[in-house]
Amino acid sequence: MPFRPEPVIKGIKPPAHGGLLALRDSALGSLGIDPRDVLDFSVCTNPFMPPPGVKEMMGSLPVERYPDPHSSELRRALAAKLGVPPENILVGSGTTELIRLVATAYFRRTDPVLILEPTYGEYEVAARLSGARVLKFRADEKDGFSPRLPDFIDVIRARKPRAVFICNPDNPTGRYLSRDAITAVLDNLGDGLLVLDEAYVAFTAESWDSLDLAGRGNVVVLRSMTKDYGLPGLRLGYAVACREIIDALRLVAPPWNVNVVAQEVGLAVLAREEYLKQSLRQVREAGRFLAAEIGRLGFEVLPSDTHYFLVKVGNAGALQRSLLKKGFLVRDCSSFGLKEYVRVSPRAMPECVRLVEALAGVAGDVKH
């Protein structure tokens, strides 16, 4: 008889993720498509990053030595950029690792943990791995997936969750909650922990600064250098919180959790602030173009406060397959419980034009 894992493991279903590799063994293989021939509009990273010269430097990095276990130089650089003390920052191997560290450090078995949905599936996985009891509040399609704040707060008051997860701006909807909304959640959360995942906040033109909220002692703000600087292969993110929370997360973090290459590249891209600003302008411009042109084809494009957006297409899986045959990938949002929607994230403008042309060619074959 095989050695059995903890019972909580049995009920966990890994969430689907976007990107070409997620389809390599299924849709791409069955269609006989080489991933190198596909333009990927399904991932929401910065398509104009990393800056020139960064890839070239990777071969000269000292991979023969152990990395700094505290990412000290990178934390100091982030502290200077953000205007917070280094001891209030923890660097991780992507925000997903940091989400799991929060759950490991703070969630107890049967603790209620509230998740604002539709959203990133790793919040639920992290909570269930800790044995927590997952509660969900789902924003409604008829409201454009903007959550009804009074109803959400009523749930917080009634259920008194140990923690609340909010992705802001949300993935996959792109809806962005105001400072007043987040403050209202905190004011009603009591001793509970707010995990505010701002992985895509850099792409939001009208964003507000949340970092001062970490001083309240029950807030963890998560941000993603992976997304901002187009580094998904390196995995790099950070948490900002009060020192007591950061110290607790560091205790449960694996040693050397951020490798030498990620630390050095992180330092390099932080020094290219103007390049980042320019690239974000290009991303937003391409996103606006793409949303407008897809709308002109007769598809319903939902409002979004960031660069990616949802498109109602009728049968998301069918549209994804049709576009794959033409060499384009969009995110089928069925894994978010949105079987009629795909998520589209912009690339360089000439590639966006090609996607619109491809969509025009398949629009008559799908219900929308």
VOBA-1610 file (N, C-alpha, C; in pm, whole numbers, padded with zeros to 5 digits, always signed):
BEGIN
Met+00086-00120+00000Met+00000+00000+00000Met+00089+00125+00000Pro+00063+00220-00091Pro+00147+00341-00096Pro+00128+00428+00027Phe+00232+00498+00061Phe+00227+00591+00174Phe+00130+00704+00139Arg+00037+00733+00229Arg-00071+00825+00197Arg-00039+00967+00243Pro-00077+01065+00162Pro-00055+01205+00200Pro-00160+01252+00299Glu-00143+01375+00345Glu-00243+01438+00430Glu-00379+01439+00359Pro-00488+01417+00431Pro-00620+01414+00367Pro-00654+01539+00287Val-00604+01656+00332Val-00639+01779+00259Val-00587+01778+00116Ile-00481+01698+00089Ile-00423+01694-00044Ile-00519+01634-00145Lys-00599+01537-00101Lys-00685+01464-00194Lys-00787+01554-00264Gly-00835+01655-00193Gly-00939+01740-00250Gly-00888+01857-00332Ile-00758+01866-00350Ile-00702+01983-00420Ile-00690+01956-00569Lys-00744+02046-00647Lys-00733+02039-00791Lys-00647+02156-00838Pro-00531+02128-00897Pro-00446+02238-00943Pro-00520+02326-01042Pro-00512+02459-01026Pro-00582+02547-01120Pro-00512+02550-01255Ala-00590+02577-01358Ala-00533+02593-01492Ala-00461+02726-01500His-00354+02729-01576His-00281+02853-01601His-00273+02877-01751Gly-00248+03001-01788Gly-00239+03036-01929Gly-00101+03005-01985Gly-00081+03045-02110Gly+00050+03028-02173Gly+00055+02905-02262Leu+00152+02906-02350Leu+00166+02800-02448Leu+00200+02665-02385Leu+00283+02666-02281Leu+00325+02539-02222Leu+00207+02464-02161Ala+00106+02538-02115Ala-00012+02473-02058Ala-00087+02391-02163Leu-00070+02425-02290Leu-00141+02355-02398Leu-00053+02259-02475Arg+00075+02255-02442Arg+00170+02181-02525Arg+00133+02034-02539Asp+00086+01974-02431Asp+00057+01831-02434Asp-00088+01801-02467Ser-00167+01904-02493Ser-00308+01880-02522Ser-00346+01940-02657Ala-00393+02066-02653Ala-00445+02126-02776Ala-00339+02140-02885Leu-00222+02188-02849Leu-00119+02207-02951Leu-00079+02074-03014Gly-00063+01972-02928Gly-00024+01842-02981Gly-00129+01783-03072Ser-00255+01791-03034Ser-00362+01732-03115Ser-00380+01804-03248Leu-00345+01932-03250Leu-00357+02010-03373Leu-00229+02008-03456Gly-00125+01948-03401Gly+00002+01943-03474Gly+00067+02078-03489Ile+00054+02164-03387Ile+00105+02301-03393Ile+00234+02312-03313Asp+00335+02371-03372Asp+00460+02398-03302Asp+00443+02525-03220Pro+00471+02520-03087Pro+00455+02641-03004Pro+00531+02761-03056Arg+00641+02738-03126Arg+00721+02849-03178Arg+00649+02925-03289Asp+00542+02866-03341Asp+00467+02930-03449Asp+00345+03006-03399Val+00329+03016-03267Val+00208+03075-03209Val+00243+03207-03139Leu+00164+03311-03167Leu+00174+03437-03094Leu+00082+03430-02972Asp+00140+03449-02855Asp+00067+03426-02730Asp+00008+03557-02676Phe-00125+03569-02688Phe-00198+03681-02631Phe-00270+03640-02501Ser-00234+03522-02448Ser-00304+03470-02330Ser-00238+03509-02200Val-00110+03549-02203Val-00039+03586-02081Val-00035+03737-02069Cys-00035+03786-01944Cys-00051+03930-01921Cys+00079+03999-01881Thr+00193+03941-01917Thr+00320+04004-01887Thr+00348+04117-01984Asn+00450+04197-01954Asn+00488+04312-02036Asn+00559+04262-02162Pro+00498+04278-02282Pro+00558+04223-02403Pro+00679+04301-02453Phe+00705+04418-02395Phe+00816+04502-02440Phe+00938+04490-02347Met+00934+04398-02256Met+01041+04375-02160Met+01096+04234-02181Pro+01213+04203-02126Pro+01302+04287-02046Pro+01377+04388-02132Pro+01441+04488-02070Pro+01513+04589-02145Pro+01630+04530-02223Pro+01677+04601-02326Pro+01793+04553-02402Pro+01913+04530-02311Gly+01985+04423-02338Gly+02106+04391-02264Gly+02087+04296-02147Val+01961+04281-02100Val+01938+04197-01983Val+01960+04049-02015Lys+01907+04004-02128Lys+01926+03864-02164Lys+02073+03832-02183Glu+02146+03927-02239Glu+02288+03903-02267Glu+02370+03888-02139Met+02327+03951-02030Met+02404+03947-01907Met+02389+03814-01832Met+02288+03736-01866Met+02258+03618-01787Met+02370+03515-01789Gly+02437+03504-01903Gly+02542+03404-01915Gly+02663+03431-01829Ser+02680+03554-01783Ser+02798+03589-01704Ser+02771+03593-01554Leu+02651+03556-01513Leu+02617+03564-01371Leu+02677+03446-01293Pro+02709+03468-01165Pro+02782+03367-01086Pro+02692+03256-01033Val+02648+03168-01122Val+02557+03061-01082Val+02631+02953-01001Glu+02763+02961-00993Glu+02839+02862-00915Glu+02834+02890-00766Arg+02776+03002-00726Arg+02771+03034-00582Arg+02627+03034-00534Tyr+02610+03016-00404Tyr+02477+03024-00345Tyr+02426+03168-00354Pro+02296+03184-00377Pro+02241+03320-00376Pro+02231+03375-00235Asp+02223+03507-00226Asp+02198+03574-00098Asp+02061+03528-00047Pro+02052+03461+00068Pro+01923+03408+00114Pro+01821+03516+00147His+01867+03640+00164His+01775+03749+00198His+01754+03847+00082Ser+01816+03819-00034Ser+01804+03911-00149Ser+01830+04055-00107Ser+01937+04075-00030Ser+01959+04203+00038Ser+01971+04321-00058Glu+02053+04306-00163Glu+02071+04418-00256Glu+01941+04450-00329Leu+01871+04348-00370Leu+01745+04370-00440Leu+01642+04434-00348Arg+01637+04392-00223Arg+01545+04454-00128Arg+01578+04601-00108Arg+01707+04633-00099Arg+01745+04775-00082Arg+01705+04857-00204Ala+01723+04799-00323Ala+01684+04871-00445Ala+01533+04890-00451Leu+01459+04788-00413Leu+01313+04801-00409Leu+01270+04903-00304Ala+01337+04902-00189Ala+01304+04997-00083Ala+01322+05140-00130Ala+01431+05165-00204Ala+01456+05299-00256Ala+01349+05339-00357Lys+01307+05245-00439Lys+01204+05273-00540Lys+01068+05299-00477Leu+01035+05221-00374Leu+00901+05223-00315Leu+00887+05321-00200Gly+00999+05361-00141Gly+00993+05451-00027Gly+00951+05382+00101Val+00989+05254+00117Val+00961+05181+00240Val+01092+05121+00290Pro+01103+05091+00419Pro+01226+05030+00471Pro+01249+04891+00413Pro+01374+04849+00393Pro+01402+04715+00341Pro+01344+04604+00427Glu+01337+04626+00557Glu+01285+04521+00645Glu+01134+04499+00629Asn+01069+04585+00553Asn+00927+04567+00524Asn+00902+04498+00391Ile+01008+04441+00332Ile+00999+04377+00201Ile+01053+04235+00210Leu+00981+04142+00149Leu+01031+04006+00130Leu+01024+03975-00019Val+01137+03933-00076Val+01142+03895-00217Val+01115+03746-00228Gly+01037+03709-00328Gly+01003+03569-00347Gly+01019+03524-00490Ser+01008+03395-00509Ser+01015+03337-00644Ser+00878+03348-00709Gly+00840+03472-00742Gly+00707+03499-00794Gly+00606+03519-00683Thr+00496+03586-00714Thr+00395+03612-00612Thr+00325+03484-00568Thr+00323+03383-00654Thr+00257+03258-00615Thr+00326+03194-00496Glu+00459+03198-00493Glu+00529+03147-00376Glu+00491+03228-00252Leu+00482+03358-00265Leu+00449+03443-00151Leu+00308+03415-00100Ile+00215+03386-00189Ile+00079+03349-00149Ile+00083+03224-00060Arg+00163+03127-00100Arg+00172+03004-00020Arg+00244+03027+00113Leu+00338+03117+00114Leu+00405+03149+00240Leu+00307+03213+00339Val+00221+03301+00289Val+00119+03363+00375Val+00030+03255+00437Ala-00015+03162+00351Ala-00102+03056+00400Ala-00030+02969+00503Thr+00096+02936+00477Thr+00172+02851+00568Thr+00192+02919+00703Ala+00223+03049+00700Ala+00253+03121+00823Ala+00130+03155+00905Tyr+00013+03173+00840Tyr-00100+03233+00913Tyr-00228+03153+00915Phe-00247+03057+00826Phe-00376+02988+00823Phe-00371+02861+00907Arg-00477+02843+00987Arg-00490+02723+01068Arg-00602+02637+01011Arg-00600+02512+01047Arg-00705+02421+00998Arg-00843+02472+01038Thr-00931+02469+00942Thr-01071+02512+00951Thr-01088+02663+00957Asp-00979+02741+00953Asp-00994+02887+00945Asp-01074+02926+00822Pro-01174+03015+00834Pro-01241+03065+00715Pro-01152+03164+00640Val-01138+03143+00511Val-01061+03232+00425Val-01149+03273+00308Leu-01167+03403+00288Leu-01260+03455+00190Leu-01186+03501+00064Ile-01235+03458-00052Ile-01172+03491-00179Ile-01274+03565-00266Leu-01234+03682-00317Leu-01319+03758-00409Leu-01297+03704-00550Glu-01404+03652-00610Glu-01395+03587-00741Glu-01477+03660-00847Pro-01457+03624-00977Pro-01363+03528-01033Pro-01220+03580-01023Thr-01125+03489-00999Thr-00989+03536-00976Thr-00889+03423-00990Tyr-00766+03454-00958Tyr-00652+03364-00967Tyr-00673+03241-00878Gly-00657+03123-00936Gly-00691+03001-00866Gly-00594+02960-00756Glu-00475+03019-00752Glu-00376+02977-00654Glu-00410+03021-00511Tyr-00498+03120-00495Tyr-00539+03157-00359Tyr-00609+03039-00293Glu-00700+02978-00366Glu-00775+02865-00312Glu-00683+02747-00283Val-00590+02719-00374Val-00499+02608-00352Val-00417+02630-00225Ala-00363+02749-00208Ala-00282+02779-00089Ala-00364+02762+00038Ala-00487+02812+00036Ala-00572+02801+00155Ala-00603+02655+00187Arg-00637+02577+00085Arg-00673+02437+00109Arg-00552+02355+00154Leu-00434+02386+00102Leu-00314+02315+00147Leu-00291+02334+00297Ser-00335+02448+00348Ser-00320+02475+00492Ser-00437+02421+00574Gly-00532+02359+00507Gly-00648+02305+00578Gly-00754+02409+00609Ala-00740+02529+00552Ala-00839+02634+00577Ala-00970+02602+00506Arg-01075+02667+00551Arg-01208+02651+00492Arg-01232+02767+00397Val-01246+02737+00269Val-01253+02841+00166Val-01396+02892+00150Leu-01411+03023+00161Leu-01537+03092+00134Leu-01518+03177+00008Lys-01623+03193-00070Lys-01611+03267-00195Lys-01722+03371-00208Phe-01684+03487-00256Phe-01782+03590-00293Phe-01756+03621-00439Arg-01858+03600-00522Arg-01837+03611-00667Arg-01904+03736-00724Ala-01825+03820-00788Ala-01880+03935-00859Ala-01964+03885-00977Asp-02072+03955-01005Asp-02170+03908-01102Asp-02143+03962-01242Glu-02172+03879-01340Glu-02157+03918-01479Glu-02242+04040-01512Lys-02362+04045-01459Lys-02451+04157-01492Lys-02400+04290-01438Asp-02307+04285-01343Asp-02244+04406-01289Asp-02109+04433-01356Gly-02083+04365-01467Gly-01954+04381-01534Gly-01840+04327-01449Phe-01873+04235-01359Phe-01777+04173-01267Phe-01715+04272-01168Ser-01782+04385-01149Ser-01745+04474-01039Ser-01820+04427-00914Pro-01750+04393-00807Pro-01820+04338-00690Pro-01910+04441-00624Arg-02022+04395-00573Arg-02109+04482-00494Arg-02050+04492-00354Leu-01988+04605-00327Leu-01911+04622-00204Leu-01995+04603-00077Pro-02116+04660-00068Pro-02194+04640+00055Pro-02221+04491+00083Asp-02249+04414-00021Asp-02275+04272-00003Asp-02148+04199+00041Phe-02036+04236-00018Phe-01907+04176+00018Phe-01874+04203+00164Ile-01896+04326+00206Ile-01869+04363+00345Ile-01964+04291+00440Asp-02088+04270+00397Asp-02182+04194+00481Asp-02130+04052+00506Val-02072+03992+00403Val-02015+03857+00419Val-01898+03860+00516Ile-01813+03962+00506Ile-01698+03975+00596Ile-01746+03987+00741Arg-01846+04070+00762Arg-01898+04088+00898Arg-01958+03959+00953Ala-02029+03888+00868Ala-02100+03768+00914Ala-02007+03650+00935Arg-01908+03633+00846Arg-01825+03513+00850Arg-01693+03533+00922Lys-01654+03659+00945Lys-01531+03690+01020Lys-01411+03607+00972Pro-01372+03623+00846Pro-01265+03539+00792Pro-01129+03568+00855Arg-01048+03465+00860Arg-00909+03479+00905Arg-00832+03567+00807Ala-00868+03555+00678Ala-00800+03633+00574Ala-00894+03655+00457Val-00867+03761+00382Val-00939+03791+00259Val-00835+03810+00148Phe-00859+03745+00036Phe-00775+03763-00082Phe-00847+03851-00183Ile-00780+03959-00223Ile-00832+04046-00329Ile-00721+04069-00431Cys-00749+04035-00555Cys-00657+04064-00665Cys-00699+04198-00724Asn-00608+04295-00724Asn-00645+04432-00761Asn-00535+04499-00842Pro-00553+04516-00974Pro-00669+04480-01055Pro-00685+04328-01064Asp-00809+04290-01083Asp-00842+04149-01080Asp-00795+04077-01207Asn-00757+03953-01187Asn-00729+03862-01297Asn-00836+03752-01291Pro-00925+03741-01391Pro-00907+03784-01530Pro-00985+03907-01573Thr-01064+03969-01483Thr-01161+04070-01529Thr-01101+04206-01556Gly-00987+04238-01493Gly-00926+04371-01510Gly-00993+04480-01430Arg-01089+04446-01343Arg-01156+04549-01263Arg-01069+04587-01144Tyr-01067+04718-01114Tyr-00976+04773-01014Tyr-01056+04845-00907Leu-01040+04801-00782Leu-01112+04860-00671Leu-01042+04985-00620Ser-01121+05083-00581Ser-01068+05210-00533Ser-01007+05197-00394Arg-00933+05298-00354Arg-00878+05301-00219Arg-00991+05299-00115Asp-01098+05373-00141Asp-01211+05375-00048Asp-01269+05235-00028Ala-01277+05159-00139Ala-01333+05024-00130Ala-01244+04934-00045Ile-01113+04940-00069Ile-01020+04856+00007Ile-01017+04898+00153Thr-01022+05028+00179Thr-01025+05076+00318Thr-01152+05030+00389Ala-01264+05029+00317Ala-01389+04981+00376Ala-01379+04833+00413Val-01314+04754+00328Val-01293+04613+00360Val-01210+04601+00488Leu-01102+04677+00496Leu-01015+04671+00613Leu-01087+04715+00740Asp-01168+04817+00728Asp-01240+04868+00845Asp-01338+04766+00902Asn-01377+04669+00820Asn-01473+04568+00864Asn-01411+04431+00884Leu-01280+04422+00863Leu-01212+04293+00870Leu-01166+04257+01012Gly-01165+04356+01099Gly-01122+04330+01236Gly-00978+04286+01243Asp-00954+04171+01306Asp-00819+04117+01320Asp-00777+04031+01202Gly-00863+04020+01102Gly-00830+03938+00985Gly-00720+04001+00900Leu-00661+03919+00814Leu-00551+03960+00728Leu-00603+03988+00587Leu-00564+04101+00530Leu-00595+04130+00391Leu-00472+04102+00306Val-00487+04013+00209Val-00382+03987+00111Val-00423+04058-00018Leu-00354+04168-00047Leu-00387+04252-00162Leu-00286+04224-00272Asp-00329+04148-00371Asp-00240+04105-00479Asp-00245+04209-00592Glu-00136+04284-00603Glu-00128+04390-00705Glu-00031+04351-00817Ala-00040+04226-00861Ala+00052+04177-00964Ala+00046+04260-01091Tyr-00069+04321-01119Tyr-00086+04394-01245Tyr-00105+04544-01224Val-00077+04593-01106Val-00107+04734-01079Val-00023+04829-01163Ala+00097+04790-01203Ala+00181+04878-01284Ala+00118+04908-01419Phe+00031+04821-01465Phe-00033+04839-01596Phe-00160+04924-01586Thr-00196+04965-01465Thr-00319+05040-01442Thr-00288+05189-01438Ala-00339+05262-01536Ala-00301+05404-01552Ala-00343+05488-01432Glu-00461+05464-01377Glu-00514+05547-01269Glu-00505+05473-01135Ser-00387+05421-01103Ser-00371+05345-00980Ser-00349+05437-00861Trp-00370+05385-00741Trp-00346+05458-00617Trp-00242+05381-00537Asp-00173+05451-00449Asp-00063+05391-00373Asp-00116+05321-00249Ser-00097+05191-00243Ser-00151+05111-00134Ser-00048+05083-00024Leu+00078+05119-00045Leu+00183+05071+00043Leu+00170+05123+00186Asp+00108+05239+00205Asp+00091+05288+00342Asp-00006+05202+00423Leu-00091+05124+00354Leu-00185+05038+00425Leu-00114+04927+00501Ala+00007+04891+00455Ala+00082+04786+00523Ala+00114+04825+00667Gly+00115+04952+00696Gly+00141+04998+00832Gly+00030+04964+00930Arg-00084+04920+00880Arg-00195+04887+00970Arg-00170+04754+01043Gly-00073+04678+00995Gly-00037+04556+01067Gly-00111+04431+01027Asn-00212+04443+00938Asn-00284+04323+00893Asn-00305+04324+00742Val-00205+04378+00671Val-00211+04386+00525Val-00080+04335+00466Val-00092+04250+00364Val+00022+04211+00283Val-00007+04254+00140Val+00080+04338+00085Val+00068+04381-00054Val+00167+04299-00136Leu+00117+04235-00241Leu+00201+04153-00328Leu+00215+04221-00464Arg+00337+04219-00517Arg+00362+04275-00650Arg+00454+04183-00729Ser+00444+04195-00861Ser+00512+04099-00948Ser+00610+04168-01042Met+00738+04144-01023Met+00837+04189-01120Met+00832+04099-01245Thr+00786+03976-01227Thr+00764+03887-01340Thr+00676+03953-01445Lys+00565+04013-01399Lys+00471+04075-01492Lys+00524+04208-01545Asp+00572+04294-01454Asp+00615+04428-01494Asp+00727+04425-01597Tyr+00823+04336-01575Tyr+00945+04338-01656Tyr+00955+04221-01753Gly+00845+04148-01772Gly+00845+04040-01869Gly+00945+03930-01836Leu+00942+03879-01711Leu+01040+03781-01664Leu+00974+03652-01614Pro+00875+03599-01684Pro+00805+03482-01629Pro+00895+03360-01611Gly+01001+03350-01691Gly+01091+03237-01677Gly+01182+03245-01557Leu+01195+03364-01496Leu+01281+03379-01379Leu+01204+03369-01248Arg+01077+03409-01246Arg+00995+03409-01125Arg+01049+03507-01023Leu+00986+03621-01013Leu+01034+03725-00921Leu+00917+03812-00877Gly+00896+03820-00746Gly+00793+03906-00690Gly+00833+03948-00550Tyr+00752+04031-00488Tyr+00785+04075-00352Tyr+00657+04108-00274Ala+00672+04097-00144Ala+00565+04133-00050Ala+00607+04255+00029Val+00512+04343+00056Val+00534+04459+00143Val+00435+04448+00258Ala+00487+04454+00379Ala+00402+04443+00499Ala+00479+04498+00617Cys+00414+04500+00733Cys+00485+04541+00854Cys+00596+04441+00885Arg+00693+04483+00964Arg+00809+04398+00988Arg+00771+04264+01052Glu+00674+04264+01140Glu+00635+04140+01207Glu+00585+04036+01106Ile+00506+04082+01009Ile+00456+03990+00906Ile+00571+03942+00818Ile+00657+04033+00774Ile+00770+03994+00689Ile+00859+03894+00762Asp+00884+03915+00889Asp+00967+03821+00966Asp+00903+03683+00971Ala+00771+03679+00987Ala+00701+03551+00991Ala+00708+03480+00856Leu+00691+03554+00748Leu+00699+03494+00615Leu+00839+03444+00586Arg+00940+03518+00632Arg+01078+03476+00609Arg+01108+03344+00681Leu+01048+03323+00798Leu+01070+03200+00873Leu+01022+03076+00796Val+00916+03090+00718Val+00861+02974+00647Val+00907+02967+00502Ala+00981+03068+00456Ala+01033+03067+00319Ala+01146+02966+00308Pro+01157+02896+00196Pro+01271+02806+00176Pro+01401+02887+00173Pro+01511+02828+00219Pro+01639+02899+00206Pro+01676+02917+00060Trp+01739+03028+00029Trp+01783+03056-00109Trp+01667+03048-00208Asn+01550+03101-00169Asn+01432+03085-00255Asn+01436+03169-00381Val+01524+03270-00386Val+01538+03353-00508Val+01680+03331-00561Asn+01691+03277-00680Asn+01823+03237-00730Asn+01908+03357-00772Val+02035+03331-00796Val+02131+03436-00831Val+02088+03513-00955Val+02044+03440-01057Val+02008+03506-01183Val+01891+03601-01162Ala+01788+03555-01090Ala+01671+03640-01065Ala+01709+03764-00986Gln+01793+03749-00884Gln+01833+03866-00805Gln+01910+03967-00888Glu+02005+03921-00967Glu+02087+04013-01046Glu+02007+04079-01158Val+01922+04001-01222Val+01838+04059-01327Val+01739+04158-01266Gly+01686+04126-01148Gly+01597+04220-01080Gly+01663+04353-01055Leu+01787+04350-01010Leu+01862+04475-00990Leu+01880+04549-01121Ala+01910+04476-01227Ala+01935+04540-01357Ala+01810+04609-01411Val+01695+04543-01401Val+01575+04604-01458Val+01525+04721-01373Leu+01548+04714-01242Leu+01507+04827-01158Leu+01582+04954-01193Ala+01701+04939-01249Ala+01780+05056-01288Ala+01734+05115-01420Arg+01634+05053-01484Arg+01587+05101-01615Arg+01445+05155-01603Glu+01424+05246-01511Glu+01290+05298-01481Glu+01225+05365-01601Glu+01302+05443-01676Glu+01245+05513-01791Glu+01201+05415-01899Tyr+01278+05308-01916Tyr+01240+05207-02014Tyr+01109+05141-01972Leu+01094+05115-01841Leu+00970+05057-01792Leu+00852+05150-01821Lys+00866+05278-01789Lys+00756+05373-01812Lys+00717+05378-01959Gln+00818+05380-02046Gln+00790+05385-02189Gln+00718+05258-02234Ser+00763+05144-02184Ser+00701+05018-02225Ser+00556+05009-02177Leu+00529+05058-02057Leu+00392+05054-02005Leu+00300+05143-02088Arg+00350+05255-02136Arg+00269+05339-02226Arg+00236+05263-02354Gln+00333+05189-02406Gln+00311+05112-02528Gln+00209+05000-02504Val+00219+04935-02388Val+00125+04828-02355Val-00017+04882-02349Arg-00035+04994-02281Arg-00170+05051-02268Arg-00225+05094-02403Glu-00140+05152-02485Glu-00183+05194-02619Glu-00227+05073-02701Ala-00147+04967-02697Ala-00182+04846-02771Ala-00310+04784-02716Gly-00330+04787-02584Gly-00451+04733-02525Gly-00576+04809-02569Arg-00566+04942-02570Arg-00680+05023-02616Arg-00713+04994-02762Phe-00611+04984-02844Phe-00631+04953-02987Phe-00699+04819-03003Leu-00649+04719-02933Leu-00699+04584-02948Leu-00844+04575-02901Ala-00877+04636-02788Ala-01014+04633-02738Ala-01110+04700-02835Ala-01069+04815-02890Ala-01156+04887-02984Ala-01179+04806-03111Glu-01073+04747-03165Glu-01085+04674-03291Glu-01164+04545-03273Ile-01146+04477-03162Ile-01225+04355-03137Ile-01372+04391-03119Gly-01398+04503-03055Gly-01535+04549-03041Gly-01599+04578-03175Arg-01521+04632-03267Arg-01574+04662-03402Arg-01611+04536-03479Leu-01554+04425-03440Leu-01588+04299-03507Leu-01721+04243-03458Gly-01781+04307-03358Gly-01910+04263-03307Gly-01904+04184-03179Phe-01783+04163-03126Phe-01769+04094-02998Phe-01796+04192-02884Glu-01846+04140-02773Glu-01867+04222-02654Glu-01737+04226-02573Val-01677+04344-02567Val-01555+04363-02490Val-01592+04427-02357Leu-01558+04361-02248Leu-01596+04414-02117Leu-01500+04524-02072Pro-01551+04622-01997Pro-01464+04728-01945Pro-01354+04669-01858Ser-01235+04726-01869Ser-01121+04683-01789Ser-01041+04805-01748Asp-00982+04799-01631Asp-00902+04911-01582Asp-00753+04888-01604Thr-00720+04781-01678Thr-00580+04754-01705Thr-00563+04713-01851His-00450+04650-01885His-00418+04628-02026His-00489+04507-02085Tyr-00521+04406-02005Tyr-00592+04289-02056Tyr-00741+04307-02033Phe-00821+04226-02101Phe-00966+04244-02092Phe-01036+04115-02132Leu-01162+04103-02087Leu-01245+03990-02123Leu-01325+04020-02249Val-01344+03916-02330Val-01426+03927-02451Val-01528+03814-02447Lys-01656+03848-02459Lys-01761+03746-02460Lys-01774+03691-02602Val-01749+03561-02615Val-01743+03502-02749Val-01840+03386-02767Gly-01915+03349-02664Gly-02009+03239-02676Gly-01949+03109-02629Asn-01854+03056-02704Asn-01788+02931-02669Asn-01638+02958-02667Ala-01584+02978-02548Ala-01444+03018-02536Ala-01349+02912-02589Gly-01378+02786-02558Gly-01290+02678-02605Gly-01287+02669-02755Ala-01403+02685-02820Ala-01409+02676-02966Ala-01332+02790-03031Leu-01345+02912-02975Leu-01272+03025-03033Leu-01122+03007-03014Gln-01083+02960-02896Gln-00940+02939-02873Gln-00882+02842-02975Arg-00953+02731-03000Arg-00904+02632-03097Arg-00899+02690-03238Ser-01000+02768-03275Ser-01001+02828-03408Ser-00881+02922-03428Leu-00851+03000-03326Leu-00738+03092-03336Leu-00605+03019-03332Leu-00597+02910-03254Leu-00474+02833-03250Leu-00437+02782-03389Lys-00535+02740-03465Lys-00509+02690-03600Lys-00450+02799-03689Lys-00474+02925-03652Lys-00420+03037-03728Lys-00291+03092-03667Gly-00247+03030-03555Gly-00121+03071-03495Gly-00132+03176-03386Phe-00249+03183-03318Phe-00270+03281-03211Phe-00332+03210-03090Leu-00289+03253-02971Leu-00343+03197-02848Leu-00404+03306-02763Val-00530+03286-02723Val-00596+03370-02623Val-00633+03279-02507Arg-00664+03338-02392Arg-00692+03257-02272Arg-00839+03218-02268Asp-00864+03090-02274Asp-00997+03036-02250Asp-01024+03050-02100Cys-01126+03125-02063Cys-01152+03154-01922Cys-01247+03056-01855Ser-01265+02940-01916Ser-01350+02837-01855Ser-01300+02798-01717Ser-01168+02800-01698Ser-01112+02762-01568Ser-01149+02861-01458Phe-01188+02982-01497Phe-01237+03082-01401Phe-01388+03071-01381Gly-01451+02972-01447Gly-01596+02962-01445Gly-01663+03053-01546Leu-01588+03097-01647Leu-01639+03192-01747Leu-01628+03128-01885Lys-01717+03032-01914Lys-01705+02952-02035Lys-01735+03029-02163Glu-01797+03146-02148Glu-01829+03226-02266Glu-01723+03333-02296Tyr-01617+03337-02214Tyr-01522+03447-02224Tyr-01380+03400-02254Val-01310+03482-02330Val-01165+03469-02342Val-01103+03596-02286Arg-00980+03581-02238Arg-00904+03697-02193Arg-00795+03725-02296Val-00783+03853-02330Val-00686+03894-02431Val-00592+03996-02369Ser-00462+03976-02389Ser-00361+04070-02342Ser-00278+04115-02461Pro-00247+04244-02473Pro-00183+04295-02595Pro-00037+04254-02609Arg+00008+04257-02732Arg+00149+04244-02768Arg+00187+04367-02849Ala+00298+04361-02920Ala+00339+04474-03002Ala+00232+04503-03107Met+00221+04629-03148Met+00110+04672-03233Met+00096+04591-03363Pro+00205+04562-03435Pro+00187+04482-03557Pro+00126+04344-03529Glu+00161+04286-03415Glu+00104+04156-03378Glu-00043+04169-03340Cys-00079+04280-03277Cys-00220+04305-03245Cys-00303+04315-03372Val-00249+04382-03474Val-00319+04394-03602Val-00344+04255-03661Arg-00244+04169-03652Arg-00258+04034-03706Arg-00364+03954-03629Leu-00371+03972-03497Leu-00474+03903-03419Leu-00613+03949-03461Val-00630+04078-03480Val-00761+04130-03522Val-00801+04070-03656Glu-00707+04061-03747Glu-00736+04001-03878Glu-00776+03855-03863Ala-00707+03784-03774Ala-00740+03644-03751Ala-00879+03630-03689Leu-00911+03716-03594Leu-01043+03714-03531Leu-01153+03742-03632Ala-01127+03834-03722Ala-01225+03865-03826Ala-01253+03741-03910Gly-01151+03659-03929Gly-01167+03540-04011Gly-01244+03428-03944Val-01250+03428-03811Val-01320+03320-03740Val-01449+03369-03674Ala-01476+03498-03682Ala-01590+03554-03609Ala-01721+03488-03649Gly-01734+03453-03775Gly-01858+03391-03821Gly-01876+03247-03778Asp-01767+03186-03729Asp-01772+03045-03691Asp-01807+03022-03545Val-01811+03130-03466Val-01838+03116-03323Val-01959+03198-03287Lys-02026+03161-03182Lys-02143+03235-03133Lys-02095+03347-03043His-02141+03467-03068His-02106+03579-02981His-02219+03681-02979
//
